[in-house]
Every structure is written in C-alpha cells, then in structure tokens.
Amino acid sequence: MASLVDLNPGPFVLLTQGSASSPRPFLPPSRYSHHPHSPHQLQSRQQPLLSCLLTESNTWTVLQKIQEEMTALNADSDVKVIILTGAGRAFCSGVDLTAAQDVFKGDVKNREIDPVIQMEACTKPIIGAINGFAVTAGFEIALACDILVASKDAKFIDTHCKFGIFPSWGLSQKLPRIIGLNRAKEISWSAKPLDAITAERWGLVNKVVESREVLEAAIGVGEDIIKNQQDMVVRYKGVINDGFKLSLGDGAVLEKVSSMYSPLVGGVLEASLHQDLGCEDGSKYMLM
C-alpha cells in the first residue's frame, strides 16, 4: 500500500505503511512530540499496521479529523490495526469550552460526522496508546477503542459534572459496564483522576507500561493481532461488541448465528441458513 499523503496543515501525524522493499526505522514518540502541529510522515514497522496520532490540540476540528480518518481507514483493506495516541504530553485533553458549543449544535449530531460513532463502526481493531491525560471527550475517545495500553503517567478524568456539560458520547453508559456501577459514579461525580494502575486493576486498561514504552507496547499488541486470520478478527470484534449490548441469552444466539458462516468452507454452509432469528428482546439478526 502506498503511504498516505501528509495532512498539511493538519492535526494528525500519521504512521503509514511504506514500501516493504525499503522499510524505514520506526521512530519513538520523543522524535516528533515536539512538533505536534507539523505534518510528519513516518513508517510503522509492519505493513498492515497503521497508527494515527492525535496532537495536543483540543478543538472540535481535531475530533472531526478522527472521524474522517476512521472512516477512511475502515474502508482501506490494507489496514489491519489502528493505533490512536497523543503526539504530545496528553492522549486527548478534551474539547475546550468554546469548542464544546459546537459539539452540541444539531449538525454535529449527524452520525456521519460523529467521531465516536465512526470509531465504534470501524471493523478494524483500534488500540488506544494512552500516553498522558485522557480528559472528558478524550476519555470518551479512549472508551471507543477496543484495547487500551497506558503509560504509568496516564490519567482518565471525567469533568462533565465539574463544568455542567452532559456526556453525549457514551461515557455514562460504557464506564459503569467496564469498571462497575459504583466506581463509575465516584469517578464521574467527583471529577477526580483515575490513575493508570487503578484503571488496569479495575479492567479499563489492558496493560500499563513505562511512558517511553507505551507506543511500542501498543504496536506489539497490534503485531500479535495481525499474525492471525483477519477475517475472523473482524467478525469476532463485531460479535463481541454487538453481543455486549444484549442480554447473555441473546448474545449467545448472535454468536450461534455468526458461527454458521465460515470462510474456511467457502462462505455460508447452506442456503437454508439464510433466515431471521428472533431474540428475547424482539430484535432480529439476519445471517448474510
């Protein structure tokens, strides 16, 4: 796959795939973090792995760029894993109060330009490399990732109650399901930081590493993923995420429906398997 064109000017630094015949060394964050607003084109160490880096900027425009990039990367068959991280001292410091006014305008509630919805709709695994503070909107961006690798200095902060702004990207629903109801209430109502070590103990973060190692660790996770059958990874992500929204019984039905398709035997096993399966809550799933 040819390397992507640098955004110029743009809020993203992209780690892109280059020619396999002329690989360039991977550059750690210290080599570019002091140029958060300058376009750079670096290469990842592995062809199918693409990393998309946030800057420290906390405007709505930057968050819209996440949506644009996720939409493009999801459509790119050469991309297997996406790594999202901060290019400075923070993963994402949220949206400033001026930009927050734009977030609540009617036009930005369009699903097509909502960054979290586009992240959730992305079929590729998204690894969040949390290299610093993930604050409010940044916390919600982190929660939209599939796997989180955090530095020891990382902190998650929900300031919605502090500033009187209601969450709209799923934080109030996702966080209790991940760390537990009472813990989530304390974190959100107190607006106190949740440190990385505690976040790992509570199940929010997959692993915690030294600050200088966070991106390397995330890439290591990505490399483990791309060793496997990617069609199954995509389908497995879908059934986990969709099933998480259902009761256990309905989730089991969804898994059974999904298991009826196998790329190893050339697709759908029998034409008769094309049928609607009703679930307890009245929803239906079509095996296609």
Buried (B, 14 or more C-beta within 10 A) or exposed (E): BEBBEBBEEBBBBBBBBBEEEEBEEBEEBEEBBEEBEBBBBBBBBBBBBBBBBBBBBBBBEBBBBBBBBBBEBBEBEEBBBBBBBBBBBBBBBBBEEEBBEBBEEEEBEEEEBBBBBBBBBBEBBBBBBBBBBBBBBBBBBBBBBBBBBBBEBBBBBBBBEEEEBEBBBBBBEBBBEBBEEEBBEEBBEEBBBBBBEBBBEBEBBBBBBEBEBBBBBBBBBBBEBBEEEBEEBBBBBEBEEBBEEBEEEBBEBBBEBBEBBBEEEEEBEEEEEEEEBEBEEEEEBEBE
